Amino acid sequence: MTRVGISFSKQHFLIKKWAVPRIIGSGPIAAMIKSSSKLANQMFRTPLPCTNPHFAFYYRGRFEKSPGLKCERIFLECDDGGIVGMDKVICSNETTPADQNKPIILIFPGCLTHTYSTKVQTVSTAYMKAGYGDIFICNERGRCHAPLKTMKLSFPNGNNNDVHTYVNYMRNNYRGRKILLFGSSWGALFVVDYLSMSGKFPVPEQVLGGVVHSVTWPDVRKIYREESMYRKYGRPQFLDIRNLLIGKDSKISHLVVDKLGKSKVDELLGLSISNGEQFDFFVDMLLNHSILDGSMVQDVDDYLQKLSPLPKMRSIERPLVIINAHDDPTCHIMTGNDIVEIENNQNLCLWLFKTGGHCGYVTQMFPGVENIIDEVVTECSSIVHMFKHSANVQT
């Protein structure tokens, strides 16, 4: 259902697009979300400028105010000798008192974001306000001053080693507590990869499930091979991967320069990645110089297959709520076949907004930027928790 209306306040007078999101899924978790009074008829009202998904992403990233949360940093060693940095959010007395019966929240940020990025801070605050007292932000290797002991970065490519390291820490230090995973964009791929048990570590019983948003769902190889799809959806993702590895914000760029030489790195940075052949050349160069882990990735096709979440959907055995916007310019829109894949697994639920962009979901532009996604994420997390709790009681 879509309709156009007029919204007026002292601060602004805007035509807004109103839409009730689609909730797709055949299992009990989808039924619980559909029956939730808070979620079933959630009206998402987008200020007119933010109906442009690129503008929504930019505006929220540029103008949303960070809550300025304080955190306690913890460094963990992975079994391959790598180091990951995790930040425990220090809860404020101004928020709702923490409920120790609620699960621990592990947050996996998007590409090139970290603990002190605004979007990560706002969703952490939303969890605090919802009564979650133990919130941990799980950064990739090399982020937030974690010493980079290996050439490996954290990649959702069938190696769930890093997520296992975080989960294992919780099991050892918070015995008896349940764990719930949340990821956005790039971080969502880690959650899907882990819950699908595609790596070498099984998912323990303490992990209830997860909530993710703004994530690429189809088989990435299809985007890569079709020229029109590549230009529209593939190139932005592959540019992100290149920048993660050797861009100015990369934490291993100096190691890559040592291996390849500055002239070769400049050549790679000069690639527009405008077609599949250029991305082939880029990945082959990284594999040949052991910058990508050759034991996990054999070639470009293998890399793309392991990066693709959709083929892993069949094996997810924990509740997973997927939140995406139909106009997301970074993540390819699901086709009918993709949605059938979700409906065939009763542990999955897809919440599809008509608008929202990539990690945008702006509901107010001024006097302060507000979004709807953080509230939806925390409510869906509560439903996943309630679902698993009721299932345990019944058994």
Salt bridges, closest charged atoms under 4 A:
GLU64 OE1 - ARG60 NE 2.56
ASP79 OD2 - LYS200 NZ 3.28
ASP80 OD2 - ARG141 NH2 3.10
ASP80 OD2 - LYS152 NZ 3.18
ASP87 OD1 - ARG73 NE 2.77
ASP134 OD1 - LYS88 NZ 3.42
ASP134 OD2 - ARG177 NH1 2.89
ASP162 OD1 - ARG141 NH2 2.67
ASP193 OD1 - LYS312 NZ 2.43
GLU205 OE2 - ARG318 NH2 3.74
ASP219 OD2 - ARG221 NH2 2.81
GLU227 OE2 - ARG231 NH1 3.12
ASP266 OD2 - LYS262 NZ 2.93
GLU267 OE1 - LYS264 NZ 3.13
ASP293 OD2 - LYS152 NZ 3.52
ASP301 OD2 - ARG221 NH1 3.95
ASP301 OD1 - ARG225 NH2 2.44
ASP302 OD2 - LYS306 NZ 3.36
ASP328 OD2 - HIS358 ND1 2.96
GLU341 OE2 - ARG314 NE 2.92
ASP374 OD2 - ARG60 NH2 3.69
GLU379 OE1 - LYS38 NZ 3.73
